[in-house]
Amino acid sequence: MAVEITDANFDELVAKSDKPVLLDFWAEWCGPCRMVGPVVDELANDYEGKAVVGKVNVDNNANVSAMFGVRNIPTILFFKGGVVVDKQVGAVPKSVLDAKLKALL
Protein backbone atom coordinates (compact mmCIF):
# COMPACT_ATOMS: atom_id res chain seq x y z
CA MET A 1 0.00 0.00 0.00
CA ALA A 2 1.28 3.45 -0.89
CA VAL A 3 2.22 5.84 1.91
CA GLU A 4 0.00 8.87 2.45
CA ILE A 5 2.14 11.96 1.92
CA THR A 6 0.86 15.22 3.41
CA ASP A 7 2.00 18.82 3.70
CA ALA A 8 3.17 17.89 7.23
CA ASN A 9 5.25 14.78 6.43
CA PHE A 10 6.56 15.65 2.94
CA ASP A 11 10.02 16.78 4.09
CA GLU A 12 10.57 13.72 6.26
CA LEU A 13 9.26 11.08 3.82
CA VAL A 14 10.17 12.55 0.42
CA ALA A 15 12.68 15.41 0.56
CA LYS A 16 14.99 13.61 3.01
CA SER A 17 14.52 10.09 1.63
CA ASP A 18 17.67 8.17 0.78
CA LYS A 19 15.60 6.01 -1.61
CA PRO A 20 13.97 6.98 -4.92
CA VAL A 21 10.39 8.25 -4.48
CA LEU A 22 7.33 7.89 -6.71
CA LEU A 23 4.68 10.41 -5.69
CA ASP A 24 1.14 10.20 -7.11
CA PHE A 25 -0.87 13.45 -6.96
CA TRP A 26 -4.57 12.53 -7.06
CA ALA A 27 -8.11 13.36 -5.89
CA GLU A 28 -11.13 11.20 -5.09
CA TRP A 29 -13.29 12.87 -7.74
CA CYS A 30 -10.76 12.20 -10.54
CA GLY A 31 -11.65 9.23 -12.77
CA PRO A 32 -8.17 8.68 -14.26
CA CYS A 33 -6.72 8.92 -10.72
CA ARG A 34 -8.92 6.01 -9.66
CA MET A 35 -7.49 4.00 -12.59
CA VAL A 36 -3.87 4.79 -11.59
CA GLY A 37 -4.41 4.30 -7.83
CA PRO A 38 -4.35 0.47 -7.79
CA VAL A 39 -1.26 0.49 -10.05
CA VAL A 40 0.53 2.78 -7.60
CA ASP A 41 -0.41 0.44 -4.74
CA GLU A 42 0.99 -2.52 -6.71
CA LEU A 43 4.25 -0.63 -7.27
CA ALA A 44 4.40 0.12 -3.53
CA ASN A 45 4.35 -3.64 -2.90
CA ASP A 46 6.79 -4.40 -5.73
CA TYR A 47 9.35 -1.85 -4.51
CA GLU A 48 8.92 -2.27 -0.76
CA GLY A 49 12.28 -1.59 0.89
CA LYS A 50 13.80 -0.30 -2.37
CA ALA A 51 11.78 2.87 -3.00
CA VAL A 52 9.15 5.06 -1.34
CA VAL A 53 5.81 5.03 -3.15
CA GLY A 54 3.37 7.64 -1.92
CA LYS A 55 0.15 9.44 -2.73
CA VAL A 56 -0.74 13.09 -2.20
CA ASN A 57 -4.44 14.00 -2.07
CA VAL A 58 -4.38 17.41 -3.79
CA ASP A 59 -7.62 18.51 -2.12
CA ASN A 60 -6.12 18.07 1.36
CA ASN A 61 -2.49 19.06 0.70
CA ALA A 62 -2.41 22.28 -1.30
CA ASN A 63 1.12 23.26 -0.19
CA VAL A 64 2.90 20.23 -1.66
CA SER A 65 0.79 20.44 -4.82
CA ALA A 66 1.59 24.14 -5.26
CA MET A 67 5.29 23.60 -4.52
CA PHE A 68 5.56 21.45 -7.66
CA GLY A 69 3.02 23.33 -9.78
CA VAL A 70 0.67 20.37 -10.06
CA ARG A 71 -2.25 21.59 -12.20
CA ASN A 72 -3.43 18.34 -13.81
CA ILE A 73 -4.07 15.04 -12.10
CA PRO A 74 -3.05 12.35 -11.98
CA THR A 75 0.51 13.68 -11.96
CA ILE A 76 3.27 11.37 -10.85
CA LEU A 77 6.60 12.86 -9.84
CA PHE A 78 9.79 10.84 -9.41
CA PHE A 79 12.36 12.06 -6.88
CA LYS A 80 15.96 11.12 -6.28
CA GLY A 81 17.90 12.85 -3.51
CA GLY A 82 14.88 15.03 -2.77
CA VAL A 83 14.86 16.48 -6.32
CA VAL A 84 12.28 15.86 -9.07
CA VAL A 85 14.04 13.89 -11.81
CA ASP A 86 11.07 12.66 -13.88
CA LYS A 87 7.36 13.33 -14.33
CA GLN A 88 4.32 11.57 -15.79
CA VAL A 89 0.99 13.33 -16.33
CA GLY A 90 -2.15 11.33 -16.98
CA ALA A 91 -3.06 7.67 -16.69
CA VAL A 92 -0.48 5.27 -18.11
CA PRO A 93 0.11 1.50 -17.92
CA LYS A 94 2.02 0.06 -14.97
CA SER A 95 4.95 -0.80 -17.25
CA VAL A 96 5.63 2.91 -17.91
CA LEU A 97 5.77 3.81 -14.21
CA ASP A 98 7.72 0.65 -13.41
CA ALA A 99 10.40 1.50 -16.00
CA LYS A 100 10.75 5.07 -14.73
CA LEU A 101 11.09 3.92 -11.11
CA LYS A 102 13.47 1.08 -12.02
CA ALA A 103 15.74 3.61 -13.78
CA LEU A 104 16.22 5.43 -10.45
CA LEU A 105 17.39 2.40 -8.45
Order of alpha helices (4+ residues) and beta strands (2+ residues): beta-beta-alpha-beta-alpha-beta-beta-alpha
